[in-house]
Amino acid sequence: MNTGGLDKLKEMVEAEFQANFQAQREELRKHAKQQNFKIQEKNRKTYNFRRREPKPYTVGDFVAIKRTQFGPNLKLKPKYFGPYSITRA
């Protein structure tokens, strides 16, 4: 059965189709990566915008530590531990 070179043509078309498909996939990956970077940068900016700078403590300052464990019978106890003196900073 003579196909008249259709097999070679079919292989060429398939190879070109695969090359185009791979190029499109690479382009989509590149675009998705750029979008991820943009979203990460936006999230970083909004997170850092609301963040406060830490208070600089010096030796001799007095601090109080907020109670982190709550439970029964703590209603009348103070909300903070301390005051504590800073010994090294």
N, CA, C and O atoms as CSV, one atom per row, in Angstrom:
chain,resi,resn,atom,element,x,y,z
A,1,MET,N,N,0.834,-1.173,0.000
A,1,MET,CA,C,0.000,0.000,0.000
A,1,MET,C,C,0.882,1.242,0.000
A,1,MET,O,O,1.705,1.435,0.895
A,2,ASN,N,N,0.704,2.053,-0.985
A,2,ASN,CA,C,1.502,3.255,-1.160
A,2,ASN,C,C,0.759,4.443,-0.529
A,2,ASN,O,O,-0.358,4.777,-0.922
A,3,THR,N,N,1.403,5.059,0.445
A,3,THR,CA,C,0.760,6.200,1.109
A,3,THR,C,C,1.182,7.514,0.489
A,3,THR,O,O,0.640,8.566,0.828
A,4,GLY,N,N,2.134,7.464,-0.406
A,4,GLY,CA,C,2.527,8.669,-1.128
A,4,GLY,C,C,3.226,9.699,-0.253
A,4,GLY,O,O,3.082,10.898,-0.489
A,5,GLY,N,N,3.967,9.267,0.736
A,5,GLY,CA,C,4.707,10.206,1.586
A,5,GLY,C,C,3.874,10.827,2.690
A,5,GLY,O,O,4.308,11.780,3.337
A,6,LEU,N,N,2.685,10.295,2.910
A,6,LEU,CA,C,1.828,10.849,3.960
A,6,LEU,C,C,2.397,10.583,5.355
A,6,LEU,O,O,2.177,11.370,6.276
A,7,ASP,N,N,3.124,9.480,5.509
A,7,ASP,CA,C,3.709,9.180,6.816
A,7,ASP,C,C,4.729,10.247,7.217
A,7,ASP,O,O,4.759,10.700,8.361
A,8,LYS,N,N,5.558,10.634,6.256
A,8,LYS,CA,C,6.560,11.658,6.537
A,8,LYS,C,C,5.887,12.990,6.853
A,8,LYS,O,O,6.306,13.700,7.767
A,9,LEU,N,N,4.858,13.323,6.106
A,9,LEU,CA,C,4.113,14.559,6.342
A,9,LEU,C,C,3.444,14.524,7.716
A,9,LEU,O,O,3.429,15.518,8.443
A,10,LYS,N,N,2.895,13.360,8.053
A,10,LYS,CA,C,2.238,13.203,9.353
A,10,LYS,C,C,3.249,13.397,10.485
A,10,LYS,O,O,2.940,14.055,11.479
A,11,GLU,N,N,4.440,12.838,10.350
A,11,GLU,CA,C,5.479,13.003,11.362
A,11,GLU,C,C,5.895,14.460,11.494
A,11,GLU,O,O,6.111,14.946,12.604
A,12,MET,N,N,6.010,15.162,10.369
A,12,MET,CA,C,6.392,16.578,10.406
A,12,MET,C,C,5.326,17.411,11.112
A,12,MET,O,O,5.644,18.288,11.915
A,13,VAL,N,N,4.064,17.131,10.808
A,13,VAL,CA,C,2.967,17.878,11.433
A,13,VAL,C,C,2.927,17.603,12.935
A,13,VAL,O,O,2.735,18.519,13.734
A,14,GLU,N,N,3.110,16.340,13.311
A,14,GLU,CA,C,3.106,16.000,14.732
A,14,GLU,C,C,4.270,16.655,15.460
A,14,GLU,O,O,4.106,17.139,16.580
A,15,ALA,N,N,5.441,16.676,14.837
A,15,ALA,CA,C,6.608,17.308,15.454
A,15,ALA,C,C,6.369,18.805,15.640
A,15,ALA,O,O,6.704,19.363,16.684
A,16,GLU,N,N,5.793,19.454,14.632
A,16,GLU,CA,C,5.505,20.886,14.736
A,16,GLU,C,C,4.445,21.148,15.808
A,16,GLU,O,O,4.540,22.116,16.563
A,17,PHE,N,N,3.438,20.279,15.867
A,17,PHE,CA,C,2.393,20.421,16.880
A,17,PHE,C,C,2.984,20.290,18.282
A,17,PHE,O,O,2.643,21.064,19.177
A,18,GLN,N,N,3.868,19.311,18.472
A,18,GLN,CA,C,4.497,19.127,19.781
A,18,GLN,C,C,5.377,20.317,20.147
A,18,GLN,O,O,5.403,20.741,21.302
A,19,ALA,N,N,6.098,20.855,19.166
A,19,ALA,CA,C,6.949,22.017,19.433
A,19,ALA,C,C,6.096,23.215,19.848
A,19,ALA,O,O,6.442,23.927,20.791
A,20,ASN,N,N,4.983,23.440,19.148
A,20,ASN,CA,C,4.094,24.548,19.508
A,20,ASN,C,C,3.487,24.329,20.893
A,20,ASN,O,O,3.375,25.263,21.687
A,21,PHE,N,N,3.101,23.096,21.170
A,21,PHE,CA,C,2.509,22.772,22.463
A,21,PHE,C,C,3.504,23.036,23.590
A,21,PHE,O,O,3.148,23.622,24.612
A,22,GLN,N,N,4.754,22.601,23.401
A,22,GLN,CA,C,5.788,22.831,24.415
A,22,GLN,C,C,6.050,24.323,24.606
A,22,GLN,O,O,6.230,24.784,25.733
A,23,ALA,N,N,6.070,25.075,23.508
A,23,ALA,CA,C,6.300,26.517,23.607
A,23,ALA,C,C,5.167,27.195,24.372
A,23,ALA,O,O,5.410,28.079,25.194
A,24,GLN,N,N,3.939,26.784,24.105
A,24,GLN,CA,C,2.804,27.361,24.823
A,24,GLN,C,C,2.875,27.026,26.312
A,24,GLN,O,O,2.598,27.876,27.158
A,25,ARG,N,N,3.245,25.798,26.623
A,25,ARG,CA,C,3.351,25.400,28.032
A,25,ARG,C,C,4.439,26.194,28.744
A,25,ARG,O,O,4.251,26.617,29.885
A,26,GLU,N,N,5.566,26.399,28.088
A,26,GLU,CA,C,6.646,27.185,28.688
A,26,GLU,C,C,6.197,28.629,28.916
A,26,GLU,O,O,6.504,29.228,29.947
A,27,GLU,N,N,5.475,29.173,27.954
A,27,GLU,CA,C,4.963,30.543,28.093
A,27,GLU,C,C,3.977,30.635,29.257
A,27,GLU,O,O,4.015,31.595,30.026
A,28,LEU,N,N,3.097,29.642,29.392
A,28,LEU,CA,C,2.151,29.632,30.510
A,28,LEU,C,C,2.876,29.497,31.849
A,28,LEU,O,O,2.505,30.149,32.824
A,29,ARG,N,N,3.896,28.664,31.898
A,29,ARG,CA,C,4.672,28.518,33.131
A,29,ARG,C,C,5.350,29.829,33.510
A,29,ARG,O,O,5.353,30.229,34.674
A,30,LYS,N,N,5.924,30.490,32.510
A,30,LYS,CA,C,6.598,31.758,32.760
A,30,LYS,C,C,5.606,32.798,33.277
A,30,LYS,O,O,5.904,33.542,34.211
A,31,HIS,N,N,4.432,32.842,32.664
A,31,HIS,CA,C,3.400,33.795,33.083
A,31,HIS,C,C,2.925,33.483,34.507
A,31,HIS,O,O,2.741,34.398,35.310
A,32,ALA,N,N,2.728,32.210,34.822
A,32,ALA,CA,C,2.284,31.821,36.165
A,32,ALA,C,C,3.347,32.177,37.205
A,32,ALA,O,O,3.016,32.618,38.306
A,33,LYS,N,N,4.607,31.990,36.864
A,33,LYS,CA,C,5.688,32.329,37.779
A,33,LYS,C,C,5.722,33.829,38.047
A,33,LYS,O,O,5.916,34.253,39.186
A,34,GLN,N,N,5.535,34.630,37.003
A,34,GLN,CA,C,5.492,36.084,37.172
A,34,GLN,C,C,4.316,36.491,38.056
A,34,GLN,O,O,4.453,37.368,38.909
A,35,GLN,N,N,3.171,35.862,37.854
A,35,GLN,CA,C,1.997,36.178,38.671
A,35,GLN,C,C,2.249,35.806,40.134
A,35,GLN,O,O,1.867,36.548,41.039
A,36,ASN,N,N,2.889,34.664,40.365
A,36,ASN,CA,C,3.212,34.270,41.741
A,36,ASN,C,C,4.131,35.288,42.400
A,36,ASN,O,O,3.925,35.642,43.561
A,37,PHE,N,N,5.142,35.765,41.678
A,37,PHE,CA,C,6.045,36.763,42.234
A,37,PHE,C,C,5.305,38.059,42.545
A,37,PHE,O,O,5.555,38.687,43.574
A,38,LYS,N,N,4.389,38.463,41.655
A,38,LYS,CA,C,3.631,39.692,41.893
A,38,LYS,C,C,2.756,39.562,43.132
A,38,LYS,O,O,2.684,40.487,43.942
A,39,ILE,N,N,2.094,38.428,43.285
A,39,ILE,CA,C,1.221,38.218,44.439
A,39,ILE,C,C,2.049,38.150,45.720
A,39,ILE,O,O,1.650,38.707,46.743
A,40,GLN,N,N,3.195,37.475,45.676
A,40,GLN,CA,C,4.049,37.394,46.857
A,40,GLN,C,C,4.548,38.775,47.267
A,40,GLN,O,O,4.594,39.092,48.456
A,41,GLU,N,N,4.918,39.590,46.297
A,41,GLU,CA,C,5.390,40.943,46.600
A,41,GLU,C,C,4.268,41.778,47.205
A,41,GLU,O,O,4.493,42.530,48.154
A,42,LYS,N,N,3.071,41.650,46.666
A,42,LYS,CA,C,1.921,42.382,47.210
A,42,LYS,C,C,1.636,41.936,48.640
A,42,LYS,O,O,1.409,42.772,49.515
A,43,ASN,N,N,1.647,40.622,48.886
A,43,ASN,CA,C,1.426,40.108,50.239
A,43,ASN,C,C,2.513,40.580,51.198
A,43,ASN,O,O,2.229,40.909,52.350
A,44,ARG,N,N,3.752,40.613,50.727
A,44,ARG,CA,C,4.861,41.069,51.559
A,44,ARG,C,C,4.672,42.534,51.942
A,44,ARG,O,O,4.899,42.911,53.092
A,45,LYS,N,N,4.259,43.356,50.985
A,45,LYS,CA,C,4.055,44.780,51.264
A,45,LYS,C,C,2.927,44.996,52.258
A,45,LYS,O,O,3.068,45.793,53.185
A,46,THR,N,N,1.802,44.297,52.080
A,46,THR,CA,C,0.680,44.496,52.994
A,46,THR,C,C,1.016,43.972,54.389
A,46,THR,O,O,0.594,44.567,55.381
A,47,TYR,N,N,1.757,42.884,54.486
A,47,TYR,CA,C,2.141,42.359,55.795
A,47,TYR,C,C,3.083,43.331,56.492
A,47,TYR,O,O,2.897,43.631,57.671
A,48,ASN,N,N,4.083,43.822,55.785
A,48,ASN,CA,C,5.058,44.721,56.393
A,48,ASN,C,C,4.463,46.090,56.702
A,48,ASN,O,O,4.967,46.798,57.574
A,49,PHE,N,N,3.408,46.466,56.005
A,49,PHE,CA,C,2.784,47.762,56.248
A,49,PHE,C,C,2.167,47.804,57.640
A,49,PHE,O,O,2.228,48.834,58.312
A,50,ARG,N,N,1.580,46.708,58.076
A,50,ARG,CA,C,0.909,46.668,59.374
A,50,ARG,C,C,1.853,46.286,60.525
A,50,ARG,O,O,1.475,46.370,61.693
A,51,ARG,N,N,3.036,45.881,60.201
A,51,ARG,CA,C,3.972,45.429,61.225
A,51,ARG,C,C,4.614,46.627,61.907
A,51,ARG,O,O,5.007,47.594,61.254
A,52,ARG,N,N,4.714,46.550,63.231
A,52,ARG,CA,C,5.360,47.616,63.987
A,52,ARG,C,C,6.830,47.284,64.181
A,52,ARG,O,O,7.227,46.119,64.220
A,53,GLU,N,N,7.616,48.324,64.300
A,53,GLU,CA,C,9.028,48.132,64.605
A,53,GLU,C,C,9.155,47.732,66.071
A,53,GLU,O,O,8.408,48.242,66.906
A,54,PRO,N,N,10.072,46.841,66.406
A,54,PRO,CA,C,10.227,46.442,67.807
A,54,PRO,C,C,10.762,47.601,68.645
A,54,PRO,O,O,11.563,48.412,68.181
A,55,LYS,N,N,10.298,47.654,69.886
A,55,LYS,CA,C,10.717,48.722,70.776
A,55,LYS,C,C,12.145,48.447,71.234
A,55,LYS,O,O,12.439,47.349,71.708
A,56,PRO,N,N,13.030,49.423,71.101
A,56,PRO,CA,C,14.408,49.197,71.564
A,56,PRO,C,C,14.473,49.314,73.089
A,56,PRO,O,O,14.080,50.333,73.657
A,57,TYR,N,N,14.961,48.283,73.732
A,57,TYR,CA,C,15.108,48.281,75.184
A,57,TYR,C,C,16.563,48.530,75.531
A,57,TYR,O,O,17.467,48.103,74.814
A,58,THR,N,N,16.780,49.226,76.638
A,58,THR,CA,C,18.133,49.454,77.131
A,58,THR,C,C,18.249,48.837,78.518
A,58,THR,O,O,17.246,48.545,79.168
A,59,VAL,N,N,19.471,48.644,78.954
A,59,VAL,CA,C,19.711,48.046,80.267
A,59,VAL,C,C,19.150,48.984,81.332
A,59,VAL,O,O,19.409,50.187,81.318
A,60,GLY,N,N,18.385,48.416,82.249
A,60,GLY,CA,C,17.799,49.197,83.335
A,60,GLY,C,C,16.340,49.541,83.113
A,60,GLY,O,O,15.677,50.007,84.040
A,61,ASP,N,N,15.819,49.327,81.917
A,61,ASP,CA,C,14.397,49.578,81.661
A,61,ASP,C,C,13.556,48.551,82.408
A,61,ASP,O,O,14.001,47.434,82.672
A,62,PHE,N,N,12.338,48.950,82.740
A,62,PHE,CA,C,11.393,48.035,83.368
A,62,PHE,C,C,10.353,47.615,82.347
A,62,PHE,O,O,9.847,48.440,81.586
A,63,VAL,N,N,10.037,46.326,82.336
A,63,VAL,CA,C,9.050,45.795,81.397
A,63,VAL,C,C,8.070,44.916,82.149
A,63,VAL,O,O,8.374,44.401,83.225
A,64,ALA,N,N,6.884,44.751,81.567
A,64,ALA,CA,C,5.877,43.833,82.088
A,64,ALA,C,C,5.551,42.843,80.980
A,64,ALA,O,O,5.456,43.224,79.813
A,65,ILE,N,N,5.381,41.587,81.337
A,65,ILE,CA,C,5.096,40.534,80.362
A,65,ILE,C,C,3.636,40.157,80.485
A,65,ILE,O,O,3.154,39.846,81.575
A,66,LYS,N,N,2.936,40.185,79.370
A,66,LYS,CA,C,1.513,39.873,79.371
A,66,LYS,C,C,1.301,38.380,79.613
A,66,LYS,O,O,2.021,37.541,79.073
A,67,ARG,N,N,0.306,38.069,80.429
A,67,ARG,CA,C,-0.030,36.676,80.740
A,67,ARG,C,C,-0.598,36.021,79.481
A,67,ARG,O,O,-1.506,36.562,78.850
A,68,THR,N,N,-0.064,34.862,79.121
A,68,THR,CA,C,-0.519,34.184,77.904
A,68,THR,C,C,-1.416,33.003,78.195
A,68,THR,O,O,-2.138,32.551,77.306
A,69,GLN,N,N,-1.394,32.494,79.403
A,69,GLN,CA,C,-2.237,31.353,79.738
A,69,GLN,C,C,-3.405,31.832,80.587
A,69,GLN,O,O,-3.227,32.335,81.697
A,70,PHE,N,N,-4.589,31.667,80.047
A,70,PHE,CA,C,-5.795,32.041,80.760
A,70,PHE,C,C,-6.546,30.774,81.128
A,70,PHE,O,O,-6.359,29.727,80.508
A,71,GLY,N,N,-7.373,30.872,82.111
A,71,GLY,CA,C,-8.143,29.718,82.517
A,71,GLY,C,C,-9.007,30.064,83.708
A,71,GLY,O,O,-9.166,31.239,84.039
A,72,PRO,N,N,-9.558,29.074,84.347
A,72,PRO,CA,C,-10.393,29.338,85.515
A,72,PRO,C,C,-9.543,29.873,86.668
A,72,PRO,O,O,-8.346,29.600,86.753
A,73,ASN,N,N,-10.170,30.625,87.537
A,73,ASN,CA,C,-9.548,31.202,88.730
A,73,ASN,C,C,-8.473,32.231,88.406
A,73,ASN,O,O,-7.689,32.584,89.287
A,74,LEU,N,N,-8.413,32.716,87.193
A,74,LEU,CA,C,-7.454,33.764,86.845
A,74,LEU,C,C,-8.155,35.106,86.670
A,74,LEU,O,O,-7.527,36.095,86.290
A,75,LYS,N,N,-9.419,35.140,86.940
A,75,LYS,CA,C,-10.216,36.330,86.694
A,75,LYS,C,C,-9.718,37.519,87.520
A,75,LYS,O,O,-9.705,38.653,87.039
A,76,LEU,N,N,-9.320,37.261,88.734
A,76,LEU,CA,C,-8.911,38.344,89.616
A,76,LEU,C,C,-7.399,38.530,89.666
A,76,LEU,O,O,-6.913,39.443,90.335
A,77,LYS,N,N,-6.657,37.691,88.978
A,77,LYS,CA,C,-5.201,37.816,88.967
A,77,LYS,C,C,-4.790,38.900,87.976
A,77,LYS,O,O,-5.538,39.207,87.049
A,78,PRO,N,N,-3.622,39.474,88.162
A,78,PRO,CA,C,-3.184,40.531,87.236
A,78,PRO,C,C,-2.959,39.987,85.825
A,78,PRO,O,O,-2.647,38.811,85.639
A,79,LYS,N,N,-3.126,40.868,84.839
A,79,LYS,CA,C,-2.968,40.466,83.440
A,79,LYS,C,C,-1.501,40.431,83.014
A,79,LYS,O,O,-1.166,39.843,81.985
A,80,TYR,N,N,-0.624,41.059,83.804
A,80,TYR,CA,C,0.783,41.147,83.448
A,80,TYR,C,C,1.648,40.593,84.573
A,80,TYR,O,O,1.288,40.686,85.747
A,81,PHE,N,N,2.799,40.013,84.207
A,81,PHE,CA,C,3.821,39.616,85.157
A,81,PHE,C,C,4.844,40.737,85.206
A,81,PHE,O,O,5.112,41.371,84.185
A,82,GLY,N,N,5.405,40.987,86.341
A,82,GLY,CA,C,6.466,41.982,86.391
A,82,GLY,C,C,6.143,43.067,87.385
A,82,GLY,O,O,5.211,42.896,88.171
A,83,PRO,N,N,6.831,44.134,87.398
A,83,PRO,CA,C,7.804,44.592,86.410
A,83,PRO,C,C,9.161,43.896,86.571
A,83,PRO,O,O,9.602,43.592,87.679
A,84,TYR,N,N,9.789,43.663,85.447
A,84,TYR,CA,C,11.120,43.079,85.418
A,84,TYR,C,C,12.093,44.123,84.898
A,84,TYR,O,O,11.738,44.965,84.072
A,85,SER,N,N,13.315,44.060,85.387
A,85,SER,CA,C,14.351,44.980,84.946
A,85,SER,C,C,15.178,44.305,83.854
A,85,SER,O,O,15.502,43.122,83.962
A,86,ILE,N,N,15.517,45.045,82.815
A,86,ILE,CA,C,16.349,44.536,81.718
A,86,ILE,C,C,17.795,44.500,82.208
A,86,ILE,O,O,18.330,45.519,82.644
A,87,THR,N,N,18.426,43.330,82.137
A,87,THR,CA,C,19.814,43.206,82.586
A,87,THR,C,C,20.799,43.204,81.425
A,87,THR,O,O,21.948,43.616,81.584
A,88,ARG,N,N,20.357,42.746,80.263
A,88,ARG,CA,C,21.222,42.832,79.076
A,88,ARG,C,C,20.333,42.980,77.851
A,88,ARG,O,O,19.224,42.449,77.792
A,89,ALA,N,N,20.847,43.708,76.886
A,89,ALA,CA,C,20.056,43.968,75.680
A,89,ALA,C,C,20.890,43.734,74.443
A,89,ALA,O,O,20.398,43.901,73.327
